[in-house]
Amino acid sequence: MKIPALFTAIFLVCILVSACYYDSEEELQQNGNIQCDTINVTFSLAVKPIMQENCYACHSNTNFTLGGNIKLENYSDVILRLDKIKGAINHSPGFVAMPDGAPKLEACKIKIIEKWIESGSPDN
């Protein structure tokens, strides 16, 4: 009778462990399970934070020589390079894939930048 009890215990542990599974935020976004907020996208509240997190290491005023002398620290810098930014973050042919040496940005971040560009790239 101890064998069925052991089997039951192992079975219950397997059920509990499998119930603890969760997706990463990026996987959920890619699968469409989390809404990507692209309504009222602003440069200061949406685009600039993405740039700070993913671009400033090489493209800030203090480190721009690492990024081919391209600065992306403020609106004026970004607006001059919109086509290059869009091609680079999408890893499009003919563009240097960015962020350099890192995986492609999450789909939601790309959508936010593209939405801002499509809405006329306002300085807001």
N, C-alpha and C positions, 0 to 999 in steps of 0.2 A: 504494500500500500504506500510505501514511501516514494516509489518511482512516480506514480501519478501526481502526487503532491509536488514533487520536484519539477515535473513537466508543467504543471499548472503555474508554478512560480516563475519558471523561465518564460512561459507564454505571456504572463502578465507583465514581466519586465520588458519584453519585446514590444508589447503594445504601448506601454508608457514611454519608452524611448522614441518610438516612431511618432507619437503624438506631440513630441517636443520640437518637431521640424519647423523651420521658418525660412522664408526667402529673404535674401538681402534686399535693401531698398532698390538697388540698381536692377536686380532681376525682376522685381515687381513692376518697376517702371517699364522695362523692356517688354514685359508680358501684358502691359496695359492694365494692371491691377491697381495702380495708384495714378490718380489724375495729376497731370503735369500742368501747373497753373501758368498759362500763357496769356491771361487776361490782364490788361493794364500793365504790361511789362515796361519798366522804366530802366534807364541807364544806371542811375544811382542805386536803386534798390535790388535790381536783378542782374544786369549785365556786369557792372563793375565788380560785385562780389565774386562772380565766376572768374573774371580776369584776375582778381587778387589771389584767389586760391590756386589757379592753374597756370597763370602766365607771368606773374611778377617775379618769380625766381630768376627769370632770364630777361624779361622785358619791362623792368622798372627803371626809374631814373638812375638808381644806383647800380643796377646790373645790366644795363642795356647792351654792353659790349658782348655779353654772353649770348645774346639773342640777335646777333647780326646788326647791332645798332638800331634795332626797332624797339621803340617804347610804346607801351600800351597802358600807361598809368592813368591817363585821364581821357575825357571825351575827345579833346582835340587830337590826341595821338591815335585813338581808335578809329575815329571817323575817316582818317586818311587812308586806312587799310581795310576797309570793310570787305572788299572782294577777296583779298588775301586771307583774312580771318575766316570767312565763311568756307573757303576752299580748304584751308589748313585744318580746321576742326572737323570737317567731314572726311578728311583724308582723300580728297578728290585727286584724280590724276593731274599732274602738272603743278601740284602744290606740295610744299614741305609739310608733312603730317605733324600736327601739334596736338597736345604738348609733346615736345621732343623727347624721345626715349621713354615715353609713358603711354599707357593705353588711351584709346580714343575717349573723349569726354562722354559722360552719361548722356543718353538720348534726350532726357529732359533739358539738360543744360544747353545742348545744341538747339533744341526747339525754342528755348527762351531767347537765345541770341538771334536765331533766324527770325523769330516773331518781331523782335525789336528792329531788325534791319528792314523787314517787310513793312513795318509801320512808319517808315521814313527816318529811322534812326534819330529820334528826338533827343535833345539834351535835357533830360528830365531826371 
